[in-house]
């Protein structure tokens, strides 16, 4: 194989590789101009100044590892006083959910001298669900250089965590699963990194998987860079092959893995730019994250751009150039060591740190010098797409549990306001009443995590069904709704089920390709966000849990005003308050499946089951069997009840309809009709 040099914009030759030949098509005069070539931005950059076709043979799995690298030159800085801190590297690990970010970070800390590694997923919910919800900082020391590592969430609903955390890093380690390849969130995080012009290091992780297909993953990742408009320099990314679970890596290929992660660490040191420090600039630190401690109060986390921070120092806080200047003192100062915070007296520019002492601060504020307060641009994230209304618990069983310690509207409001401070993707507005609040987020998973955390903190409240937010097009004035790109990995036996369900939900098939596992298919759809509510649970039911669904916000599209059914089955509601009886449950067992069991307390208007038909059904589930002195002929016959359906908060959010509300308590959740709660 060979590559053809292409003149870059600065005049130096650069090299790019591709797994298959690119056909150069002549253009007509009418086609000449900015759009004459392929719609992909990378294609335009490859063709610029080229006189020959670019060729590379397929199957070269170590193409990026073996290709010749251009000599790197140290830039001459015209502005005096700017230096590079060679003792620090700042890097963020970004990837799709479950591609191994946290496992790899834990392995890096262990191999860099930490005897007992605490998992980066320290939150209880993270450990239960096996996903990263909050971005976290860690630091390792390798060859005398401190490497600050930021572990980011991989699920699309927590994309705001990635958007704001990238401000702290100089480079990004993009993890791609060796079997699945680039997924929807991979595209999102890579787009954000390229937008901020971060250096990208690609790590193909989990190469020890039996179903790994490294050649295809590398080619697809390269294509993704091109589709997102990456330039020549970005497309010439370094590649590392690794297994975070086994703690091994290689620069040469999956068949040449070394005994540890040294190749990955060496690549990070070589490719990650050292922080550039302006000694003449005043104090500047963008607050990228917030934490809270019961003893020291609010903790600000961010990267110190310029200046120094000392314990006891008086600093200013400012939001944007036109923001009000507020004062505060640094009472405690920490730096990161592994995944712990270590107290320190001084932090210099270029490092990532955290401090306490300022009460009124939010994400996006800039810590500035009081004499020369120069604020940085605030952090901006994408707008929320889903909303739910939170209100106090109005059911007959409200505040009956000893675990329920926070049940009033002011307590719920204060908790939601606190969440808005630490999570930029969460917004809160007033609700339909003085005791309700409209909460907006990126998706039902994000709002479900918020509800689960509040429930465990002792809150009782009710929420309405999720609704998708619409917007008005600024140019046409027409209403638009959010659309999502949905990728489903499903066995071939259930492919028809997925196609049928997506067609019913207005999904448009974009692509279909073979999956990493034998006899599986990966289907990509474009579908309105309102049609995706409840889909994961429905797919799990109809495919026996074998379908894996991932989604990512795609764009805003026209809203046709059509109604989409959230579920095909109706609900069964009880008309009386009391305890569910064995007799009534047995009598109505053929009508559907129940969410309650024998002797469980229910109240009038509570949804106790799922009807077999599309219509709703009301029953008296508390009715007892009539007692008489006549012996029944079938007295010796015993029937067994089916077990009740176990539902989590995520299951309830995917099941509930617009005329229902979900009662959330520290112990259990109940679904009820709005009419029974006297709610609109």
N, C-alpha and C positions, 0 to 999 in steps of 0.2 A: 504494500500500500504506500501511497505518497500523499503529501499535502502540498498545496500551492500557497505561497505567501501572498497575503492580501495587504495592501497599504492601509494602515489605520489612519485615523484623523490626524494624529500627530506626526505622521510620516514614517514611523518605524514599522518594520514588518511584523505582523502577528500571525499566529497560526490557529486554525480551528479544525476539528475533525468531525466527521459525520459517518454514520454507519452504512449509508447507501448513496449512490451517485445522485447529484442534483442536476436536473436538466435545465439548461439555459435556453429560455424561449425568447425569440426576437420580438420586439415590440414595434407596433406601428406608430406613426407620428401622433395619432390621436391618443395612443396609450402612453406616450412619453410623459415624464413628470414624476411627482412624488409617489404616485400609486402605480407606476408602470410595472414594477416587479411584484413578487408574491406579497400577500398581505402580512406575512410574518416579518417583523422588524429585523430579525437576525439574517434573513435571506438578503435583505437590502445591504446589510453591513458586509456580508460575505462577497457580494457581487461588486461592491464599490472598488473600482480600480483593478478588478481581476480580469485576466484575459484567457483563463483556462477554466475547465470544469473541475470542481473539487471531488476527489474520489477517496474512498477508504473501504477496505474489505470488511464485510460483516463477520462477526465472531471474534474480533480482537478484544477480549475482555479486559486486557491491561492497556488499552489504547491510551487513556489519559495518564496512566501511571508511568508509561515508558516514553511518551512523546517528549521531544526535546523542549526544554524550558528556556524562555528568553532570559538573558542576563538582566538582573534587577539593579537599578541605579538609585542611589540616595538623592532625593530631590534637593535642590538648592533653595533654601527659604529666603526670600527677599526681605521679609520683615524681620528685623533684629529681635532677639529675645525669645524666639520660638525654639524649643528643644524637644527631643523625643525621650520619653522615659523607657529605657530598655529593660527596666526591672519589672515591668507590668505588662500583661496582656489582658484585654477584656473581650470575652466572646460569649455569645448567646447560642444555646442549642435549640433549634427549631425543627419541627417535624409534624407529621400527621399523628393522630391519636394512636397509641399502642405500637409505635415504631421504635421504642426502646430508649427514649431520651433519659429517663430517670435511672434505668438500669445501667446505662453507659456512664452517667455522672457518678453513680455510686462506685462503679469499678475504677474510675479515674481517681477518686479520693482514696480508695483502698490501696491502690498501687503507688500513690504518692506519699505513703507513710502513715495513713490513719489506720490504727489497729482495729478499732471498733467503729464501723460505719453505721450511722443512723440514716435511714432512708430519707431521700429528699421529699418523698410523699409522706410527710409526718402527720398531716391532718387525718382525723378518723374517717371522714367521708372518702378521702382519697385512697386510703388503705382498703376500705370496703369495696369501692367501685373499681379500683385498679387503674385510675386515671389521675392525671395532674390537673388540679383545678386552679391553683394559685401559682404565680411565678415566684421562684425562690432563688436566693443567691447562695453561692458557695465559692470557695477559693482553695486552690492547691498550689504547692510550690514544687517546681520541677527545674532542675539545673540552676537553682538560685533565682529563678524568675517566678513571680507570683502570677498565677492565671486565675482571674475572676471569671467564674462560670455562672451563667443565668439559665436555669431550667424553666422552660415555658410550657404552658398547656398545649395539648394537641387537638382538642375538640374545637369545632368551629364556633360554638356558643361562647367560648372564652377567648375569642380572637382579640379582644381589646387588651388582654394581658400581654399578648405578643406585640401589638402595635406600640404600646408605651414602653415596654422593656427594651426594645431594640435601640432606644435612645442611649442606653448605658453601654452598648457594646461597639467595638470597632470592626468586628467580623462576626460571621454566623456559621455555625456548624450545622449544615442541613443533613439530617438523617433521613434515609430512604430505606424502607424494608426491602430486603433482597428478593422477596417473593412477590409482594404486592406492588412494589414500584410507587411512583408518585400518585398520591391520592388528592381529593379536593382541598384538604387543609395544607398539603404540601404546596399546592399552587398559590394559596393565599399567603402563607408565610414567606414564600420566595418572592412573591410580588412586592410585599412590604419591604423586604431586605434590599431588593434591587432599586426600589423607589428612594430609599435612604442611601443608596450607593455604598452598601456594606460589602466587604470582601466575603465571598462565599467559599466555604470548604465543604465538599460533598463527601459524606460518609455512608457507604452502603452497608447497613447494619444487618445482623442476623444472617450472615453468609453461611452459618452452620445449619440452616434449615434444609431438610431434605428436598423441599420444593423450591429452593432458591434458583433464580434465573438472572444471574448478575449481568450477563451481556444485554439482555432485554431491558433491565432496569437502568443501566448506564445510558443506553441509547434513548430511552424514553425521558430520562432526566435531562439529557442534552437537548432533546426536542422541546422540553418544557422551558428551558432557558431561552431558546429562540422564540417560542411563541409569546413570551412575556417581554420581548424587546430588549434582551440583554445584548450588550455590545461585545466586541471581540475579546476584550480583556476579561469580562465576566464569564464568557463561554469557555475560556481557557482555564476552567476551574481545576484545582487539585482534587484527586480522588483517593480516599482511604477505604479499605475493606476491613470490616471489623465484626466481632461478635461480642457485644457488651455483656452477655450472660457468661461467656467463658473468659472474658477479659483478655482477648487477643486481637491483633490488628496486623495489617500489612499494606505497604504502598504498591506492591507488585501485582497482587491478585488474590482471590479467595483460596487458591491452592498453595500459597506461600505465606501462610499466617505465622507470625512470630509468636514467642511464648508470652508476650505481654502487650500492653497498649503503647509501648514506646514509639512506634511509627506514627500513631495519631498525635501524641504529645509533641513529637518533633515537628510534625506538619503544622500544628497550632502555633508553635513558636516561630516557625519560618514564615508562615503565610499571614498571620494576624498582624496588622500594623501596630506599631508601638504608639501609645497615646502622645499626641502633640500638645505641648504645654506652652502657653504664652506667659512668660514671667512678668510682662508688663501689664497684663490684664487684671482687673479687680476680681473679687470673689464672685463666682458664679457656680451654682449647683441646681440642676433641674430636679425637682422632686418627682420621681417616677413611680414610687410605691409608698404605701403607708402601712404601719402596723400599730398595734396598741398593747400597752402593758399596764396592768392594774396599779403598778407602783410608780412608774415614771411617766405615764400618760402616752400621748401620741408620739410615734417614732417615724421620722422621715428617712426614706431610703432613696439614694440616687448616686450619680457619678459626679465627682467634683471636677468641673470643667477647668477652672482656673482659681488661683489663690490658695489659701490654706484655711483649715478649720481647727480650732483649739477649744478645749474644755473651758467654759466660762466666757467665751467670746460673745460679744453682742453683734447680732447680724440683723439684716432686714429681710422681709418676705414680700415679694411682689408678684402679681399675676399679670403677665404681659407688660408691654411698654406703658400702657395707660392705666395700669392697676394702682391701687392704693398701697403705699409703703407702710408695712407694719414692722414692729420691732420685737425681738426676742433674744434669749440667751441660750447658748448651747450648754446644757447641764450635764449630759452624758454623751460620750462619743464611742462608737464601735467600728471596727473593721471586721472583715469576714476571714475566717480560717476554717477550711473544710466547710461543713455546713453549720458552724457555730459562729456566734458573735463574740469577739474578743475586745474588751475595753482598751482604749488607747487615749493618749493625750493630744495627738497631732495627726492630721490627715493632710497629705499634699495632693496637688492637682493630678488628675489622671486615674486616681483610685476610686473604688466604689465603697461607700461607707453608709452609716446610718447614725442618727443622733436624735436626742430628745430635748425638750425644753420649750417647744413652741406649741401652743394649744390650737390656735386658729390657723390651720394650714390644710391645703388640699393638693391632690395630684395635679401637676401642671404649674404649681408655684415655683418661683426661682428664689433661691437663697442668694442674697446680694450683699455687697458692701454698703454700709450706711452712707458713706461719703460719695460714692459713685455707684448708685443703684442701676445696673444695666441688666434688665430682665431678658431671659431667653423666650423664644416663641412657645406658647403653651402647647401641650400635647393634644392632638386632635385624633379622634377615633370615629369609625363609621357609626351611622345612626342606628338605633334599635329598630327591630322589625316586628316584635310581638309585645302585646300588653295584656295585663291582667289586673283586676280590681281587688285590692285587699280591704277587708273590713273586719270589725269585731265579730266574735262568735255570737250568733243570735239563736242558736238552737236551744231546745229545752235542757240539754245536757251541758250547757256552758259552765265553765269554772267549777266543775264537780270534782276534778282530780287534784290530789295534793301536789302533783308535779306541775300543775298550771299556776305559774307565779306572775305571768304578765298577760293580762287579758283586756286592758283598757286601750282606748284609741290613742292617747298620748304616748303610751309605751310602744305601741306598734309603729306609730309615726316616727318616734325617735330612733327606733331600730332601722327603719327603712332609710332615714336620712343618713345614718352612719354608714349603711351599705353604699349609698350613692357617693360618699366621700372617698371610699377605698376602691370602688369599681366604676370606672368611667363609662362602661357600657350600660349601667343601670341608671334610669331616670325616674323621677317621681313627680306626679302632678296631683292636684285635687281630684277626688272622686265624685260620684253622684250625690253623696251626702257628706255631712261634716265628719262622719266617722269612717269614711272610706277613702282609699288612696289608690290612684292608678299608677302601676309600676310597669315600666317598659324595659325590655331587654332584648338580647340577641336571639333568644330561642327558648323553648319550653324547658330544655335541660338546665340552662342557666337559672331560670326562675324557680325550677324545681329544687335546685341545690340551695338557693336562698331560703325557700320554704322549709327544707329539711333542717338547715342550720337553725332557723328560728324555732322550729318545733323542739329541737334538742336543747335549746336555751330556755325552755319553759313558756313559750308563747302559745296562745290560743287565738285563732283567727279563721276567717272564711275567705275564699278566693273564688272569683268567677272563672268561667271557661276562657282559655286563651283566645285572643283575637288578633288578627294581623293588622298592622298599621298601614294606612294608605297615605299617599302624598299627592300633591298637585304639581304637575309638570310646569316648570317656570316658563317654558316656551309656548306650549300648546294650551295650557290651562286644564288639561284632562287629568282625571284621576289615574294614578299608577299604583301598582302593588309590587312587593318584592318577589323575585323569582330565585330559585335555588338550583344548583347543580347537584343531583343525587346520583351516587355511585353505589350499585348493589352487586355484591359478590354472592352468587347463588349456585347451588348444584343444578346441573342440567335438568334433573327430574322436576324441579320446581320453577323452571324458567317461564313456562306458560302461566303459572299462577301470578308471578311478578308482572308479566306483561299485561295480564287481564286487569290487575288491580291498578297499575299505573295508568292504563287507558281510562279507567273509570274516574281517576283523580286528575285528568287533564294533563298527564305527563307525556312529554314528547321525547321519543328515543333519539339520542344523539350518536351513540356508538355502541358496538357490541364486539367483545374480543374474548379470547380464551383466558380463563383464570389461571392462577399459579398452581392450584391443586387440580389434579386430573378430574375430568368430567365436571368442571365448573365453568361458569361464564360470568364476565364482568359487564354489567349493563350501566350505561350512563344516560340519565334523563335530565330534561329541563322541565321544571314544574313550579307552579305558584306556591309560595310558602304556606298559604292557608290550607293547601291540599296535603301538606306533609304532616300535619298534626295527627297523631295517632298511628302513623304508618309503621314505625318500628315495631310496635306491639302487634299490629295486624300481620306483618310479615313473619314475626316470630311464631304466631299461632298457625298460620297457613303453611309454613315451611318447616314446622317442628324445630324452630330455633336455628336452622342452618343458614339462613340468609343474613348477611352482614351489610348494613346500610350506613353510608356516610353522606353528609350533605354539607354544602357551603353556599353562602349567599353569592349570587351571580350578578344580577342587575335588577333595575326597576323596569317593569313592563306595563303594558296597558291593562287596566282592570275592566273586565267585561260585565261585572255585576252579578254574575251567576252564583247560585248557592251550591255549596258542596256539602254533602252529608258527612259528618264526622264518623258516624257509625251506621251500620246497616240494621242493627238490632235495637229494639226499644228497651225501656227500663221497667223494672217491677218495683213499685212503691207501696209502702204500707199505709193503711188508713187509720191505724190505732197506735197508741203508745203502750208499751209493756214489754214482755219478754216473748221472743219467738218460741213457738211451741213445736214439739216434734210432730204433733198431729198435723198442723198446718203446713209445715215444711214438706212433709211427706205427700200431702194432698196436692201441693202446687209444684212438686218436683218435675213433673212432665212439662210444665210451662216454661221452664228455663233453668239457669244456674244462679246460685245465691251467693251473696257476699257476707251473709251472717250464718250463724249456727244455732243449734238448739240452746235455749236459755239465755241467749244474748239479748241485751236490752236494745230496743228500737223506739223511735218516736214517729208520730204521724208526719208523713211527707218525706220520710227517709227512703232513699233508693236502696233496696235490699237485694236486688238481683238484676240479671240480664234476661230479657224476654227473648223467646225463640223467634218472634215475629218482629216486624218493623214498628208496630204500634206499642205505646206504653200500656202497662197493665197495673191496676191498683188492687191490692188484696189486703185482707186482715190476717196478718201473719201471727197475731197473738191469740187467735181463736183456739179454745180448748175443746177437746172431744166431749160431747154430751155424756153425762154420767146417768146410768139407769140400773135397775136391778135385774135387767134381762141380760143373760150371758150371750155374747156374740158368738156366732158359729165359727168365726175365723180368729178366735182369741189366741190360739196357739201359733198363728202365723206371724212372723216377724219380718219387717222390711228394713233395709239399710238405707240411710241417707247418703247422698253424695257429699263429699267434703266441700267446704266453702272455698271460693276463689280468693287467693291471697293477692292483695293489690298494694303496690308501692305508690308513692306520690307521683312518680313518672307514669305509672299505669293509669292512675286516676285522671291525670291531665290529658292523656291520650284517649280516654273513654268518655269523659263528661261532655254533655251537650250544652248548648247556649242557654237552655232554660234551667240549668242546674248550678248548684254551688257546692264547693268542697269544704267541709269542716275539717280543720287541721288541729290536732291536739298533741301533747307530748307522748301520748300512748297509742292512739289510733286515729285513723281518718274515716270520715263518713261522707257520703254523697247525699244531697237532699235537693228537692225541687224548690225553686225560687218562690213559687206561690205559697208554699208551706212556711217559708221564712219571712213572708210579707216583703219580699224584695222585688225590685223592678228588673 
